[in-house]
Amino acid sequence: MVKGMVVAPQPEAVEAGLETLKSGGNVIDAAISAAFVQTAVDPQMCGIAGFGSMQIYMPNLGGHTSIDFHGRAPLAAYEGMWEHLIERECDDGFGYVLKGRVNEFGYKSLTTPLTLKAFDLAQKSFGKKSLGENMEAAIKYCLDGFLVRPRLHAFWNAPEQAGRMARISVINEFPATSKIYLTNSGNIPAIGDVLKNPDMGNLYKRIATEGIETFYTGEIAELISKDMEKNGGLLTQKDLAECKIVTSTPLCGSYHGFDVTTNQLPGGGLMILEMLNILENFNLKKMGHNSAEYIATVSEAMKLATIDKDKLMGDPGFISVPLKELSSKEYAKGKAQLILNGNKADVVRETGELPESKDTTHLVVADSEGNVVNLTHSLGSSSGVITEGLGFMYNNCMMVFDPRKGRRGSLVPGKARFSAMCPTMLLKDGEVKLALGAPGGTTITMGVLQGILNVVNFGMSANEAVSAPRFCVTSNTIELSNRIFRSVERQLQTLGYPTFRNAASYINPRVHAIRIGESGMDGGADPVGDGMWGEVEF
């Protein structure tokens, strides 16, 4: 018998993936089934009108590919179109609040919806079942309802932070949205309440029967286009018909005898390779896990990669990126020498660099025959917009573009912004040994990095690797989870590092992983979320 494992932040998605394996599906079928369920039970974290990155390793089918489906600016957008709407800087100094929040909320905040197209391509290329068969579990959750989990409830209650809107606005501003997500008394559902979305369920049934063409070029596309035109949206029927996903070979590197494969730009894989290359020059195990020396060294690698990301990385279709140099061992050796010399990197961003939303999701599926699917997908922080009768919410990825002209991240039609999404695999002798990824915005790369270090340098299981006390660096300040010793924090401060102690024991990103060894597979779902892993024979 073949064994299969599914890891995800939602128990419903894990169960759907396992049931798909038991009913004759392969890892792609399980991943697509689980991902559709995620869109049903985490409908502001991800959806068919979203974006993402998927790495597929199916050697028996000759497949090792990345499917990257980043949201792109609509054709009606143009550089500098919102520069005159700038009201103030965000409280964290990165990005701007625009008049009317047009980049963050509502009909102008949408980029091209590519998730459905990506799922369909993966299904047709590698799956055994039909797309419709793998939508059945999601349809059932839409029609029969699902329990509101603590993580979803916390999303609705999140206050305004750093100038970003309070997330309750996602569900209470538009009638088509509030009718789904507010109770008859006008309140958000409580934890444990059952939430139904029959409009999305009926749409999914239609897509399952007619195929995705109805969404991109058929009657559903017409409904979407009319809704956008009526409400001043930028997305048009031409955007739907012409939007494209990108398939490519993964970005490759190595770390301590493992082959590392991750996603191409504008995803965050290049940051993963750069940080691993830098840290390969140090004996991290000898330093001790989460010692002051260890945290300082890894933090410097995080800062150096962040500086390069801010200055040099982005959509390679629109800007020139020195990919070969940034991914090279020699370049990393020079960066490591800076750390050895005692230099402290200084993360100074040009104003306008926007943090990425943490409201994303991830899943990993693997089987004992060596097949693995590693998928991150998102709606950003979601636009709040639902076309009447269709049930699904659109992304709001226009918020991550720079509203000013002449900037690396400026708005250009068809352009995507850098995303920290980085589904990553480690292989040895052609076999996957570790697959992991995370939701968590700009913190994703930092969590995935530590997951890799925990397994490779410290021999942890997948569960230990994603559960271990973690820190995060996206600026000059080291954020520490509350389980990192205060004595270590004092040592870091003595070394000249500013620190911030998070009150939570587990912090973003929510890393999920499967490790594959001689004794089989083991999984890990980050305790910061609601997730789990499960295994089945089929």
SULVEN-V640965 format. One record per backbone hydrogen bond with DSSP energy under -1.0 kcal/mol. CO is the residue of the C=O (numbers start at 1). NH is the residue of the N-H. Records with the same first field share a line. If there is no record, write none. Layout:
# SULVEN-V640965
CO->NH  NH
This chain:
# SULVEN-V640965
2->538
3->368
4->536
5->366
6->534
7->364
8->532
10->14
11->15
12->16
13->17
14->18
15->19
16->20
17->21
18->22
19->23
20->25
21->24
26->30
27->31
28->32
29->33
30->34
31->35
32->36
33->37
34->38
35->39
36->40
37->41
38->42
42->45  46
47->50
48->116
49->395
50->114
51->378
52->69
53->376
54->67
55->374
56->65
57->372
58->61  63
59->62
63->58
65->56
66->248
67->54
68->246
69->52
72->112
73->414
74->77
78->81
80->83
82->85
83->86
85->99
88->97
90->93
95->90
97->87  88
98->101
101->104  105
106->109
109->398
114->118
115->119
116->120
117->121
118->122
119->123
120->124
121->125
122->126
123->127
130->134
132->135
133->136
135->139
136->140
137->141
138->142
139->143
140->144
141->145
142->197
146->195
148->192
149->153
150->154
151->155
152->156
153->157
155->158
158->167
161->164
164->161
166->169
167->170
168->171  172
174->177  178
175->179
177->180  181
178->182
183->186
187->183
190->193
193->148
195->146
197->201
198->202
199->203
200->204
201->205
202->206
203->207
204->208
205->209
206->210
207->211
211->214
212->215  216
213->217  218
214->221
218->222
219->223
220->224
221->225
222->226
223->227
224->228
225->229
226->230
227->231
228->233
236->240
237->241
238->242
239->243
246->68
248->66
251->262
253->260
255->258
258->255
259->427
260->253
261->425
262->251
264->267
266->419
268->272
269->273
270->274
271->275
272->276
273->277
274->278
275->279
276->280
278->281
279->282
282->284
283->287
284->288
288->291
291->295
292->296
293->297
294->298
295->299
296->300
297->301
298->302
299->303
300->304
301->305
302->306
303->307
304->308
305->309
306->310
307->311
308->312
309->313
315->318  319
321->323
322->326
323->327
325->328
328->332
329->333
330->334
331->335
332->336
333->337
334->338
335->339
336->340
337->341
338->343
339->342
346->348
350->353
358->360
361->377
363->375
364->7
365->373
366->5
367->370
371->367
372->57
373->365
374->55
375->363
376->53
377->361
378->51
379->382  396
383->106
385->394
387->390
394->383
396->399
397->400
398->401
402->411
407->410
409->402
412->415
415->73
421->268
424->436
425->261
426->433  434
427->259
428->431
431->428
433->516
434->426
435->514
436->424
437->512
439->510
440->443
441->444
443->447
444->448
445->449
446->450
447->451
448->452
449->453
450->454
451->455
452->456
453->457  458
454->460
455->459
461->465
462->466
463->467
464->468
470->481
472->479
478->500
479->472
480->502
481->484
485->489
486->490
487->491
488->492
489->493
490->494
491->495
492->497
493->496
498->478
500->480
504->482
509->511
511->526
512->437
513->524
514->435
515->522
517->520
520->517
522->515
524->513
526->529
532->8
534->6
536->4
